Amino acid sequence: MTIKIRSLDKGDEDVLCNLASDVFDYELDENLVAEFLADSRHHIVVAIDAGLVVGFASGVHYIHPDKPPELWINEVGVAPTHQRQGIGKKLLQEMFLKAKSLGCNQAWVLTNRSNIPAMGLYASIVESEAPEDVVMFNFSLSNGSNT
């Protein structure tokens, strides 16, 4: 099996029309795909097997007035048929190259300790996890309760 890893840009929307099952959490929306690919701060790298997208990593590079650029890895997904073959690691390595080309000095990701596949993937790339516990708060903006 030959897997091609590539970064997508504006104009590559059609690449995401041929997806393996369970790569993304939900069905893709063509308007959101176009908006994502047109945004210069959003990035997606895909793994393609015989024309079929079997994996992806997405991220956002951001800047802040007092910090150098960073890349937040939003999500990594690999089709069940292609898991445990090193595809997730290759996707992240390509995303890191993209981040370096953008001047990012680090990349980071959050996951749940109970997500054993994600914990294994991220631990296989970095020597150690962050020494402190992280607490994440989610603010729902759709029901107006946080305004």
Long-range contacts (C-beta under 8 A, 24 or more apart in sequence): 1-49, 1-85, 2-49, 3-47, 3-48, 3-49, 3-54, 3-82, 3-85, 3-87, 3-90, 4-47, 4-48, 4-49, 5-45, 5-46, 5-47, 5-48, 5-90, 5-91, 5-94, 6-45, 6-46, 6-48, 6-94, 7-43, 7-44, 7-45, 7-94, 7-98, 8-37, 8-44, 8-45, 8-46, 9-37, 10-37, 10-38, 11-37, 12-37, 13-37, 15-46, 15-48, 15-53, 16-46, 16-53, 18-51, 18-52, 18-53, 19-52, 19-53, 20-49, 20-52, 20-53, 20-54, 20-79, 20-81, 20-82, 21-79, 21-80, 21-81, 22-77, 22-79, 22-80, 23-53, 23-54, 23-55, 23-56, 23-77, 23-78, 23-79, 24-56, 24-77, 25-77, 43-71, 43-95, 43-98, 43-99, 45-91, 45-94, 45-95, 45-98, 46-91, 47-78, 47-82, 47-87, 47-90, 47-91, 49-82, 54-78, 54-79, 54-81, 54-82, 54-87, 55-79, 55-82, 55-87, 55-88, 55-91, 56-91, 57-88, 57-91, 57-92, 57-94, 57-95, 59-95, 59-99, 59-107, 61-99, 61-102, 61-104, 68-103, 68-104, 68-105, 69-102, 69-103, 69-104, 69-105, 70-104, 70-105, 70-106, 70-107, 70-108, 71-95, 71-96, 71-98, 71-99, 71-102, 71-104, 71-106, 71-107, 71-108, 72-107, 72-108, 72-109, 73-107, 73-108, 73-109, 76-109, 76-118, 76-121, 83-117, 88-121, 89-121, 89-124, 89-125, 92-121, 92-125, 93-125, 110-134, 110-136
